[in-house]
Amino acid sequence: MRLENDTYQVEITVDTTYTIDSADNQYYDYVFNPEVKSHSNISKTFAIKVESLHQNFFAALIGSFYSYENDCAILEGDTLIVLQNHRITAINLKSIQIEKTINLDIFGVGYAIYPCSNGYLIYGELVVIMLNRNLDKLWEFGGKEIFTLCKIEDDYIHLQDWDNTKYFLDMDGNLKNERL
C-alpha cells in the first residue's frame, strides 16, 4: 500500500521473513510491537518505509497474523493510522513514536480502514465500525452474514454480504435501504 501527502511518502508491505527476536531479521530503524508479542506468538509484520524531505526511515510494525496490507492505513498530516485486525496504531511520523494504540472490540477480522467526514470506518468481516478522529467508537453495524463488499459512495456506506443482501448506511450508521 502506498500513501502520500505534502510531507510524506509511505509504503507498507508485509515482511514475510520477520521473526520476533531473531538476529536474522532485515534491518529496521524502528520496531514497534504494541501488543508485546513474543517469539512464540503467531504474528505478521508490516514493513513501513517512510520518506520525507527531513528524514527517511524504515519501521517494523508487529501485529496480528490476520492483518491485511490493502487499505490498512490512513496518512493524515504527520500521523499514520494503521489497522492490524483488531488493533489500530497511530504513529507520529515526525517524532517516530506511537501516539495511540487501541484494541477494537470487533467480532471477526478487521479488514480495512477508510477515512470519512466524521472519522474512520473500519470494514470488518462481520461488522463495520465508525470511529471518531480520536479513535473512539461512535457506532457499529452488523449484517446477517459475512460482508463481501464495503465501499463509500455519495456519503453512504454500501455493504453486501455472502447472501447478496445489500445494506446502505448513512454516516451516522442508520440503515437507508430505500436507496436500493
TORDREN-359083 format. One record per residue (C-alpha): residue number from 1; x, y negated, z. Coordinates in steps of 0.001 Angstrom, whole numbers, m for minus. Example, Ala and Ser with C-alpha at 12.3 -4.5 7.8 and 13.67 -1.06 7.14 Angstrom:
<sites>
+-------+---------+---------+---------+
| lummi |       u |       v |       w |
+-------+---------+---------+---------+
|     1 |   12300 |    4500 |    7800 |
|     2 |   13670 |    1060 |    7140 |
+-------+---------+---------+---------+
</sites>
This chain:
<sites>
+-------+---------+---------+---------+
| lummi |       u |       v |       w |
+-------+---------+---------+---------+
|     1 |       0 |       0 |       0 |
|     2 |    1272 |   m3459 |    m902 |
|     3 |     195 |   m6703 |     772 |
|     4 |    1329 |  m10237 |     139 |
|     5 |     708 |  m13767 |    1344 |
|     6 |    2607 |  m17059 |    1068 |
|     7 |    5236 |  m15885 |    3575 |
|     8 |    5494 |  m12089 |    3449 |
|     9 |    5582 |   m9169 |    1086 |
|    10 |    4750 |   m5912 |    2859 |
|    11 |    4884 |   m2366 |    1567 |
|    12 |    3543 |     554 |    3610 |
|    13 |    4322 |    4157 |    2721 |
|    14 |    4359 |    7423 |    4631 |
|    15 |    7734 |    8726 |    5777 |
|    16 |    7101 |   12455 |    5408 |
|    17 |   10530 |   13354 |    6824 |
|    18 |   10351 |   11377 |   10076 |
|    19 |   10609 |   13410 |   13270 |
|    20 |   10361 |   11682 |   16637 |
|    21 |   13729 |   11600 |   18476 |
|    22 |   15625 |   13170 |   15577 |
|    23 |   19108 |   11940 |   14688 |
|    24 |   18419 |   12807 |   11044 |
|    25 |   15733 |   10152 |   10504 |
|    26 |   16071 |    7433 |    7924 |
|    27 |   17372 |    4199 |    9486 |
|    28 |   14760 |    1706 |   10713 |
|    29 |   15445 |   m1735 |   12154 |
|    30 |   12462 |   m1256 |   14484 |
|    31 |   10497 |    1768 |   15647 |
|    32 |    7026 |    1222 |   17099 |
|    33 |    5348 |    4079 |   18923 |
|    34 |    2245 |    2534 |   20560 |
|    35 |     739 |    5905 |   21519 |
|    36 |    4077 |    7034 |   23031 |
|    37 |    4066 |   10214 |   21003 |
|    38 |    6848 |   12713 |   21663 |
|    39 |    8731 |   15213 |   19545 |
|    40 |    6159 |   17907 |   20331 |
|    41 |    3203 |   15805 |   19140 |
|    42 |    1866 |   16058 |   15617 |
|    43 |    2167 |   12594 |   14099 |
|    44 |    2521 |   10602 |   10909 |
|    45 |    4925 |    7707 |   10458 |
|    46 |    4252 |    4668 |    8323 |
|    47 |    7388 |    3109 |    6833 |
|    48 |    6798 |    m652 |    6718 |
|    49 |    9095 |   m2759 |    4540 |
|    50 |    8766 |   m6493 |    5189 |
|    51 |   10365 |   m9201 |    3067 |
|    52 |   10241 |  m12949 |    3580 |
|    53 |   12437 |  m16000 |    2957 |
|    54 |   13570 |  m15916 |    6602 |
|    55 |   14096 |  m12212 |    7236 |
|    56 |   13775 |   m8720 |    5848 |
|    57 |   13298 |   m5636 |    7961 |
|    58 |   12237 |   m2036 |    7857 |
|    59 |    9987 |    m680 |   10625 |
|    60 |    8532 |    2694 |   11505 |
|    61 |    5026 |    2832 |   12994 |
|    62 |    4299 |    6222 |   14551 |
|    63 |     670 |    7251 |   14864 |
|    64 |   m1969 |    9872 |   14277 |
|    65 |   m1363 |   12620 |   11753 |
|    66 |   m4814 |   11726 |   10392 |
|    67 |   m3677 |    8319 |    9112 |
|    68 |   m4074 |    7258 |    5518 |
|    69 |   m1883 |    4639 |    3851 |
|    70 |   m4502 |    3459 |    1347 |
|    71 |   m6419 |     454 |    2703 |
|    72 |   m4738 |     928 |    6095 |
|    73 |   m3678 |   m2664 |    6731 |
|    74 |   m4523 |   m6340 |    6530 |
|    75 |   m1993 |   m9167 |    6357 |
|    76 |   m3180 |  m12438 |    7900 |
|    77 |    m607 |  m15170 |    8388 |
|    78 |    2226 |  m13731 |   10493 |
|    79 |     144 |  m10751 |   11650 |
|    80 |      m5 |   m7296 |   10111 |
|    81 |   m3011 |   m5299 |   11350 |
|    82 |   m2623 |   m1554 |   10776 |
|    83 |   m5200 |    1221 |   11206 |
|    84 |   m3905 |    4698 |   12011 |
|    85 |   m7010 |    6845 |   12510 |
|    86 |   m8384 |    5696 |   15898 |
|    87 |   m5648 |    3159 |   16688 |
|    88 |   m5291 |    m402 |   15472 |
|    89 |   m1939 |   m2091 |   15951 |
|    90 |   m1383 |   m5797 |   15342 |
|    91 |    2274 |   m6589 |   14668 |
|    92 |    3587 |  m10157 |   14688 |
|    93 |    5974 |  m10213 |   11727 |
|    94 |    7686 |  m13416 |   12873 |
|    95 |    8663 |  m12120 |   16328 |
|    96 |    8619 |   m8464 |   15178 |
|    97 |    6622 |   m7374 |   18208 |
|    98 |    3327 |   m5648 |   18806 |
|    99 |     749 |   m8327 |   19657 |
|   100 |   m2044 |   m5920 |   20453 |
|   101 |   m2906 |   m2269 |   20127 |
|   102 |   m6292 |    m745 |   20770 |
|   103 |   m7744 |    2733 |   20616 |
|   104 |  m11143 |    2764 |   18924 |
|   105 |  m13906 |    4896 |   20351 |
|   106 |  m14771 |    6350 |   16951 |
|   107 |  m16370 |    9680 |   16135 |
|   108 |  m14493 |   11329 |   13265 |
|   109 |  m11486 |    9999 |   11382 |
|   110 |  m10851 |    6303 |   10709 |
|   111 |  m10004 |    5937 |    7007 |
|   112 |   m9644 |    2249 |    6178 |
|   113 |   m9820 |   m1335 |    7423 |
|   114 |  m11269 |   m4206 |    5387 |
|   115 |  m11350 |   m7944 |    6099 |
|   116 |  m14801 |   m9536 |    6389 |
|   117 |  m16042 |  m13048 |    7045 |
|   118 |  m16666 |  m12325 |   10724 |
|   119 |  m13818 |   m9857 |   11394 |
|   120 |  m12747 |   m6433 |   10226 |
|   121 |  m14752 |   m3451 |    9019 |
|   122 |  m13449 |     m10 |    9962 |
|   123 |  m14538 |    2671 |    7493 |
|   124 |  m14742 |    5964 |    9321 |
|   125 |  m15714 |    9481 |    8445 |
|   126 |  m18992 |    9310 |   10369 |
|   127 |  m19361 |    5639 |   11370 |
|   128 |  m18440 |    2152 |   10284 |
|   129 |  m17437 |    m313 |   12975 |
|   130 |  m17300 |   m4103 |   12806 |
|   131 |  m14634 |   m5778 |   14925 |
|   132 |  m14217 |   m9487 |   15527 |
|   133 |  m10885 |  m11255 |   14917 |
|   134 |   m9866 |  m10385 |   18481 |
|   135 |  m10387 |   m6653 |   17697 |
|   136 |  m13442 |   m6409 |   19965 |
|   137 |  m16264 |   m4171 |   18721 |
|   138 |  m19324 |   m6099 |   17505 |
|   139 |  m21397 |   m3161 |   16265 |
|   140 |  m21240 |     302 |   14745 |
|   141 |  m23436 |    2240 |   12324 |
|   142 |  m23639 |    5971 |   11651 |
|   143 |  m25413 |    7736 |    8815 |
|   144 |  m26844 |   11212 |    8722 |
|   145 |  m23805 |   12811 |    7049 |
|   146 |  m20090 |   12133 |    6342 |
|   147 |  m19547 |    8871 |    4451 |
|   148 |  m18031 |    9301 |     989 |
|   149 |  m18139 |    5651 |     m94 |
|   150 |  m17697 |    2326 |    1632 |
|   151 |  m17399 |    m984 |    m171 |
|   152 |  m18264 |   m4594 |     487 |
|   153 |  m20163 |   m6490 |   m2197 |
|   154 |  m22107 |   m9756 |   m2045 |
|   155 |  m21936 |   m9880 |    1782 |
|   156 |  m23393 |   m6381 |    2055 |
|   157 |  m21731 |   m3175 |    3144 |
|   158 |  m22586 |    m378 |     726 |
|   159 |  m22253 |    3140 |    2143 |
|   160 |  m23033 |    6532 |     693 |
|   161 |  m22880 |    9921 |    2404 |
|   162 |  m22439 |   13521 |    1264 |
|   163 |  m26198 |   13897 |     840 |
|   164 |  m26062 |   10912 |   m1571 |
|   165 |  m28065 |    8810 |     873 |
|   166 |  m27257 |    5147 |     273 |
|   167 |  m27150 |    2542 |    3003 |
|   168 |  m26914 |   m1224 |    2635 |
|   169 |  m25995 |   m3159 |    5758 |
|   170 |  m25698 |   m6880 |    6256 |
|   171 |  m22612 |   m8224 |    8041 |
|   172 |  m24461 |   m8003 |   11370 |
|   173 |  m24959 |   m4237 |   10980 |
|   174 |  m28646 |   m4431 |   10090 |
|   175 |  m29925 |   m1835 |    7629 |
|   176 |  m31186 |   m3581 |    4480 |
|   177 |  m32095 |    m682 |    2216 |
|   178 |  m34566 |   m2775 |     242 |
|   179 |  m31531 |   m3564 |   m1954 |
|   180 |  m31878 |     m86 |   m3480 |
+-------+---------+---------+---------+
</sites>
